[in-house]
Amino acid sequence: MTLVRRLLEQAGRTPAAVALVAGDGAALTYGELRRRVLAVRHGLISEGLDPGDGVLFSVRPSPESLALALGVVAAGGVVVFADPGAGPEMFTARLRLARPRWSAAESVLYAGSRLRPVRAYARRRGLLLPNLAELRVPGAGPMRHVHVGRRLPGVPRGSLAFARLASGPAPEPAADADPDAPAAVIFTSGTTADPRAVVHTQGSLAAALDLFRARLPLGPGDVVHTDQLMLGLPTLISGARWSLPPLGCPPAEFARLLRDRRATHTFCVPVHLAEILDATPELPGTLRHVLLGAAPAPPAILRRAAAAAPSAEVASVYAMTEILPVAIASAEEKLAFAGPGDLLGTPLPGVGARVADDGELLLSGPNLCRGYLGADPLDELPTGDLARLDAGRLVLTGRKKDMLIRGKFNLYPGLYEPSIAALPDVAEAAIVGVPDPSTGDEEVVLAVVPDAAAPPGLPGRLRRALPDVIDHDALPDRVVVLPGLPRSGRTRKLDRDRLREVVAR
């Protein structure tokens, strides 16, 4: 059964229940969500959207964006996430690969990308927006457009209003969509010469949602507070309530909404959870599950989360855009793990995991994406992560590209960073190499962020403690204490390139 079919059937069973609470508190019932999805589907097909048409999607998380994205997929279209703020050259390269025939964006983004004064203001703020209204399909002419929000100057003539689509006729589909047809294209990395995009089908996304639901029981009465689509969708398929925080929600406000909306589940990036706990040391007693993901969770964060929500299971999710989720480990398991590396947990049912001869983790399963856009289909995903199997559990030992060279010793930072971060007075730890141009070796630098209550003299204490914790050949040449580690992107992952620049200075 496809992703959209599962949601429509659940919505049909509980039409009066609240499906989603928006950032501003507005509620949307399952019945209204179902009607909007079917109306958008019918309206897009009537306006000429063909199966397989790509729809460039530039709408922030909201009830409108959810209904629009699901309506596109229900109509046989493909939602293309290409981020118009990525810079003009990268954005153009991504469009050239994806070749979407439609664009869906908020009215304010159309205005901001087209009106000269607004474009100039955005440029001064470091945001180079493409002119969405004048985008063309390479070799196929101008795009069709859908705008969300009231029409503003700059919205292209002939653009379809989401509000009008969503309020139109909503007939039941005559047949279900092909589960193996593409449903989403997600650009993740690459260069302007070789952009990379992950292609998921309705089937692979549905399998991913089933894995989340199997590991995290969800049902009517549960409230999931997150802005993450891949946790919001299993919430809706289960008949639970999805609580969306407002855009740019401050940590204290996020915590208040957890309490006021009586959340039972939440998902955070580890750094974001640390900020929430700085603002509110105790999380509401209604919470039963606190999920961490998108970046490794340091032991200090796991301990703080467990103390802040003693009645909840705190767990860390290992996943990739290409295959999600892969494994989920509880904080208790991770903190009790004494071996080198970062415990990821047992692969979820149906997920195949094996370690290649060079130590790289290879993954497969029904939740694996079809492949990369423009490339052959994938049967198995080379992750770029180094791992080992410990009694059936996956243990992350590093990233292939992060390897440091020290004489004849290959040092993988991820193998040692969790053990260092678990030492007293240490909140976070990261290892980087500063190349020596004369020898080709790298100076190994350990950067640590101390706990708030750590007394002075941490580098000296670490030098005495590290020989009992990590291999002799991995001992750092230098220990640097920093107020925080540099991070980047929406998930605020560790930025090793910037860290390397900081410690080199």
N, C-alpha and C positions, 0 to 999 in steps of 0.2 A: 504494500500500500504506500502511496506517495505521501510526502510531507504535507502537502496541502489537503489531501483527502482526510488524513488523520485529524487535522485541525478542524475541518468543516464538520466531521462527524462528532467530535467532542463538543463543538459549539452548538450543534443541533440537539445534543442531549441536555445541555444546561443553558438554554438561551437567556434566562433571566439573571444568571450569576454574573458578577463583575469579573471580566477577563483581565482588564488592565487599568491601572491608575497612573495617570500622566504626572509629569514633574510638577505641574501646577495644581494637582489634586483632582482634575477632571476624570471621571470614571467612564469606562466603555464596557458594555455588557458583551457576553459571548454572542448573543443574537445579533447585536448591531455590528460587531466585528465580522461575523459571518456574512451579513448582508452587504457590508462595504466591500469585502474581498470579492464576492461574486459580482457585484455591480462594476467594480473596477475591471475585473476580468472581461465581462460582457462589453463594457465601453471600449476597452482597448482593441478587442477583436473587431468590433464594429467600425473602429477608426482605422483598421488596416494593419494592426500588429500581427505578424506572421509567426508561426512556430520557429524558434531558434533566433528570433530577433534579439539583439543585445540592447539593453536599456541602461545607459550611463546613469548611475544613481548618486545624486548629491543632496540627500535629504537626511538631516540629523535624526537621531532616535526620537520617536514620538508615535502616538496612535496613528497619525496620518502616514508616516513612513512605513509602519508595519503593514497597514492595509494595502498600501500601494505596492510594496515589494511582493507581498503574497499574491496580490492580484496579477502582477506581471508574471509570476511563476505559474499561477493557475491558468493564464492565457497561453502558456507555452513559451513565454519569453525568458530571457536570461538577464538577471540583475548583474550589472558590471560595476564593481567598486574600484574606481580609478583615482580618486582624490584630486580634484582640480587644484588644490593648494600645493601639489607636489613640485611645482615649477613648470614653466611653459615647455621646456625641452622634454622633460620626463613625461609630462601629460600628453604631449603630441605623440611621443613614441608609443605610449600605452594605447592611445586611440588607434594608431596605425595597426597595432597587433589585434586589438579586440574588434574593431570595425563596428561599433554599435550603430543602429539605425535610429535610436530614440535617445532623448535626454530627459531625465526627470530631476528637477531641482527646486529648491525653495525660491519664491519670488524675489526675496532679498538677495539671493546669490546671483540670479539673473541681473538684477539691477546693479549689484556691486561689480559684476564682471563686464558691464556694458557702458555704464554712465561714466564719463571721463572724470568728474570730480571724485566719485567714489573709488574708481580704480586708482587714482593718484593717492588718495588717502590710504588705501590698502597697500600700495607699493611702499609708502613711507613706513608702514608697520611691518614690512618684510614679507607681505603676501602678494604674490604675483598671480592674479587670477586670469585664466583664459576667458575670451569672450564666448560664453556658452551659447549665446543666441545665434552666432554665426558659424558654429561648428558644422562641418560637412563630413559625410561618409566618403572616405577615399574611393573615388571612381563611381559613386552612386548618388551624389548630390547632397542637398541640405538634410539635416536631421528633422524628425518630428519631435515636438516638445510637450512636456507635461509640467505644470507649475503647481506648487503647494503654497497656499496662502493667497491673500487677496492680490489681484493684479496690480503690479507696480510699473512705473516707467522702466523700460529695459526688458520686460518680459516679451519674448518674440510674438509677433502677430501670428495668429493661428494656433498658439499654444493651448492645449487642453487643460482646463482647470480640474484639479483633483476633486474639489468639492462637488463639481458637476458630475464627474465620473462616479463618485461614491454615492451619489443620491439618485442615480439612474436605475433602470430596470436591472434586476438581479436574478436572472433565470438559473436554474440548476444546470450544471454541465451535463451533456449527453453521455460523455465517456470520460474515464480517468486519463490523466496524462501518462506518458511513457516514463517510468521511474529511472530509466537509463539516459534520458535526455538531459543536457546541461541545464542547470538551474541558477548557478551563481559563478561569476568569475571574480576572483579576489587577487589583486596585484599585491605582491609581497616584497619583492626585491628586484635586483637586476640593475642594468645600466640603461642609458638612453639608446645604446646600440643593441642591447639584448634584454629587454624587460621580461620579467617573469610573472606569470599569472597562474593561479591554481583554479582548476575547473572542477566544481562539485556538481553532482547530479541530485535530483530529488531523492533517489535511492540512497546515496552515500550520506546525505544530510539526515534522512530519516533514521538510518542505522546509528549515526552519531547521537541523535536524540534518545534513541532507545537505550544506549549505553549509559547516558547520564541518568535516565529514569531508573534503570536497574540498580545503579549504585546509590542513588539518592532518592529514596521513596518520596513521591510527590502525589498530591491528590487534592480534592476539594477541601477548602479550609486552610491550605497552606498559602503563604504569602512570600514571594521571592523578590527581594529588593536588589536590582542590578540594572545596569544599562547594557549588559552583554546579551546579544541576540541568541547566542548558542546556549544560554541558560534560560532566556526568556521563552524560547520556542518550546522546549520540553515542559515548561511550566504550563503553557496554554494547552498543549496536547493532553496534559494530565488533568485539566479542569481546575487547576490552582489559579491564584491571582498573581499577575506580574506587576510589581511596583517599580515604576521608573523614577529615578532621581532627576531633578531638573538639570539642564545643561550647565556645566561648570560648577556643580554642587560643591560647596565648601565642606571640609571634613565634619565640622560640628553639625551642619545641616543634614548631612548624610546620616549621622548617628541619631539625630532627632527624628528623622523620617523612619528609621529602623524601629524606633520606639513607638511613634505615633501610629504607624501603619501595622504594628504588631507582626513584624516580619519573622518568618520561621527559617528562611534561608537567605544568605547573601553571598555575593562573589566580589572579591577585591583583588587588585594588584597588591603585592606585599607592601610596597612603599606607601600606597594609598591607605592601607589598613593601619600602618604605623602612624600616619597623620591623624586618622580617626581616633586612635587610641591616645594620642597626645591630647586631643581635644576632649575625649570622653573615655576615661579609663575603664568604665564598666559598660558592657553591651547589654541590651535588654534580655530579660529571662525568657522571652518567647522564642529566641533563636535556638534552633536545633542543629543547623549546619552552617559553618562558616568556611567557604571555599576560597582558596588562594590559587592564583595561576598567572600565566603570561610571563613569569620570571621566577627564578629559584626563591624559595622562602627561607631566609636565614633563621637559624635556631632561636635567636632572640625574639623575632617576630612571632614564631610559633608559640613560644612560652608566654609572651604577652597576650596573644589571642586566647590561648587556653585559660589564662587567669581571668581575662575580661569576660569570657563566656563559658563559665564552668559547666553549664548544663548542655552545651553544644558540642558536636563533633567538629573539630577544626581539621581540615584536610587540604592537601596540596594536589593540584591537578597537573599532570604532565600531558601536553597536547601540542600539536603543530597545526598550522592552517591546513596542511595537506591531509592530516588524519587526526581527528579529535572526537572524544578523548582517547588517550592511550592507557593511562594508569592513574589511579588516585590512591594516595597514601595518607593515613591519618597523622596528625602531629605527634601522637603518642608513639607510633611506629618510627617516625623519622627521628625523634629525639632519642629513642632507645637504640637506634642503629649505631654501632660502635666502629664499623669498618670504614675504610677510606671511600670517599665519593659521596654522592647525594642519593639517598634511597628514593626511588620513584614509585615503588609498589609493584604489585603483581599485575601483569597485563590484563585488561578487562576481557570478559568472555568474547571470543571470536577474533580478538586482535592477535595477529601473529608477530612474534618478535624473535629475531635471531641476531647473533653478533658475528660479523664478518671476520676474516682472518686478521685484518688490520685493526680490529676493535670497534669498527663503526656499527652502530645500531641500524638494522634494517627492519621495516615494519610493513605489515599487510593487514587486510581485513575488509569487511563490508563497508566500513566507514572511511576507507581510503578514497581520496579524490580520483576522478577519472585520469587526471594527469595534468600536465602544464599546457596552456593554450599554445597551439601550433606544434606540439610535440606528440610523439607516440604515447599511447595509453600506458599507465603504470600498473604493474602487478605487485611491485614491492618498492618501498620508498627508502632510498639512502638518506638518512636523517642529517648527516654531518655531525651527529653526537657520538661520542665514544662511551661505551657502556660495557657492563658485564652482568651476568646472571648469578644471583646469590640465592640458592634454594628456591628458584623459580621467580624471584623478585628482580626487577630491573634496578641497577645502580648506575647512575650517571657518573662518568669519570672525567668528562671534559668535552671540549669542542675541537674537532680536527684542526680548524683554522687558528685556534688559540694556542697551539703548541709552541713552547719556548725551547730554544736549543741552548744547552749548557754543556760544551764539550761533546762527549758521546752520550749524554743523558737527555732524553726528550721529556720535558716537564709539561704536564697538562694541568693548568690551574684548577679546573673544576674538580680534580681528584682530591685536592687539599683544602680548598676554600671552606667547605662546610665544617671540617674539623677545626680549623682556625677560628671560624666564627662562633663555634660552640665554647671556646675558652672563656674564662671569667673576664669581665670588663670589656669584652669585644661585642659590638652590635653588628658590624658587617666587616667582611674581609674580601679583598680581591688581589690577585697576583697578576702583574704585567711585566713585560720585558722591554728594556730600553737597549736597542742594538748598539754594539760596539763596532764602529766602522773599521777598526784596525784588525779585529780578530774574527768578526762574524758571529761571535757569541753574543749573548744578551745578559745585561745586568738584570738580575731578578729582584723586583721591587714588590714588597708586600705593603699594600695600603689598607689601613684599618680605620674604622670609625668607632670610637669608644662609646661604651654605655654612658648615660647621663651622669651616673654616680661614680664613674671610674676615677680613682686618684691619679695624680701625675706619675710619670715613669712607666707608662705602658710599654714603650719599645723595649726597655730593658727586661721587663717581666716576660714579654713574649720571646725574647731571645733565649731566656732560660727555659721556657716551657716548650718551645717548638720542637727541639730534638726528640721529645717523648711523644710527639703527635704526628709528625710527618717525616718522610724519608730524608736522610742526610743530604742527598744530592738536590733536594728541593728547598733546602733552607735558603731564605732570602739573603741577598747581598745588602739590602737596605730595608728598613722599616719606616714607613711614613704614616703619621697620624693626620687624618683629615676630618673636617667637620661633617662631610658627607661625600658620597661617591657620585660622580657625574652620571646622569641618566639622560635618555633620549626617547622620543616616540611616545605614542599614546599609552603604551604599556609601561613606560619608564624603565626600560631595561638598562642594565649597566652598559655604559658607553666606554669600551676599553680603549678606543683610539684617543678620546679626550682624557681619560685617566692617564694614559701613557704620556701625553703632553704635560699634564699637571705634575707628575712625579719626575719627569725629565727636567723640569724647571727647578 
